[in-house]
Amino acid sequence: MKVIDLRSDTVTKPTEEMRAAMASADVGDDVYGEDPTINLLEKESAERTGHEEALFVTSGTQGNAVAILTHCARGDGAILGSDSHIYIYEGGGLSALGGILPLIADDGEGVVSPDDVNSWCRPANVHFAPARLLCVENTHNRAGGVAVSPGSYRATVDAARSKGLKVHLDGARIFNASTAWDVDVKEYTGIVDSVQFCLSKGLGAPVGSMLCGSSEFISEARHWRKRLGGGLRQAGVLAAAGLIALNKMTGRLAEDHRNAAELSSALISGGLAVEKVSKPTNMVYVQIGPEGPDAAELGRRCAARGVLFGAVSERRFRLVTHFGVTAEDVGVSAKVILEEMKAS
Ligand SMILES: Cc1ncc(COP(=O)(O)O)c(C=O)c1O
């Protein structure tokens, strides 16, 4: 039985081209700055995002932690969306590792409003943890994989910077956002102080994220990466796949978005309540009513027929398209989900 895995774009496996490039990668000791393939990936990532330098990190979580620890000191506040990946899914790293206070604001539509940013920028007063940093996420996972528009993104970033805050972009899927809006990725990445993007999700590399910023920022970030145990040695074997992710795989994300749109239409035609998103990308979130199986039970039934997805709450589930999922797979998945929904 063919398995169609819609749980996440993190399940992608390296392509044959990546595996071949990894096997023949030119390597050195990256802690000494001597790995030519890492150096090339860092240079190309910096150029692509409009920053002076970049740093290879092991994961998106590590990239976000290193960025926050670099921008903030103990007792500082970081404005975070209440639905953001950093706040919900990264183990409270900013507080555990840095003694940094999350200043929470609504980001249910994908981005914190400029007004909420302004209201966290309180006058200097011994009672308050001073806001030093705003973190934004784009595309925004829990807001339905929405690609936040360049306009509303810029309004929030500008509000923060005009108050003297640094801005970090959790751009785990920033190339999905730039693809959805058909803009150069720099429209998002070039106006923030730092950005982390993942090579390991829809871009298909097995490991790694890139953290980009000014030379001064990256030099301090390199210390934090080392403190967190992220200084790798012959990491060029990973960077070889990362270069293909950056240069080739970013060009095919529109296909994943088309497949997600197809999946969404098929489920809507079959009567399911797919959540509406202002600019969808490769994620489809579905709400199921009180009748019939709950999301976990539906997931088990579909898994038995080779269609995998994740329940995010009792009556809500998520489907994610990626390069391991074809247009045909999407049709099969919709059929299986609709049949299992009805077979209660
Ligand atoms: C928006 C977002 N940020 C950060 C991460 C963390 O990436 P990693 O799993 O590589 O730590 C993820 C992972 O899914 C994510 O969706």
The ligand as an SDF file (V2000), in Angstrom:
LIG
                    3D

 16 16  0  0  0  0  0  0  0  0999 V2000
    7.0150   28.1610   11.9060 C   0  0  0  0  0  0  0  0  0  0  0  0
    8.0690   27.2350   12.4400 C   0  0  0  0  0  0  0  0  0  0  0  0
    9.1390   27.7470   13.0470 N   0  0  0  0  0  0  0  0  0  0  0  0
   10.1220   26.9810   13.5360 C   0  0  0  0  0  0  0  0  0  0  0  0
   10.0620   25.6120   13.4190 C   0  0  0  0  0  0  0  0  0  0  0  0
   11.1510   24.7780   14.0550 C   0  0  0  0  0  0  0  0  0  0  0  0
   11.8980   24.0740   13.1330 O   0  0  0  0  0  0  0  0  0  0  0  0
   12.6890   22.7390   13.5780 P   0  0  0  0  0  0  0  0  0  0  0  0
   11.6760   21.6450   13.6020 O   0  0  0  0  0  0  0  0  0  0  0  0
   13.7060   22.5830   12.4940 O   0  0  0  0  0  0  0  0  0  0  0  0
   13.2940   22.9930   14.8950 O   0  0  0  0  0  0  0  0  0  0  0  0
    8.9640   25.0120   12.8000 C   0  0  0  0  0  0  0  0  0  0  0  0
    8.8780   23.5400   12.6820 C   0  0  0  0  0  0  0  0  0  0  0  0
    7.9530   22.9600   12.1840 O   0  0  0  0  0  0  0  0  0  0  0  0
    7.9260   25.8490   12.2980 C   0  0  0  0  0  0  0  0  0  0  0  0
    6.8360   25.3390   11.7210 O   0  0  0  0  0  0  0  0  0  0  0  0
  1  2  1  0
  2  3  1  0
  2 15  2  0
  3  4  2  0
  4  5  1  0
  5  6  1  0
  5 12  2  0
  6  7  1  0
  7  8  1  0
  8  9  2  0
  8 10  1  0
  8 11  1  0
 12 13  1  0
 12 15  1  0
 13 14  2  0
 15 16  1  0
M  END
$$$$
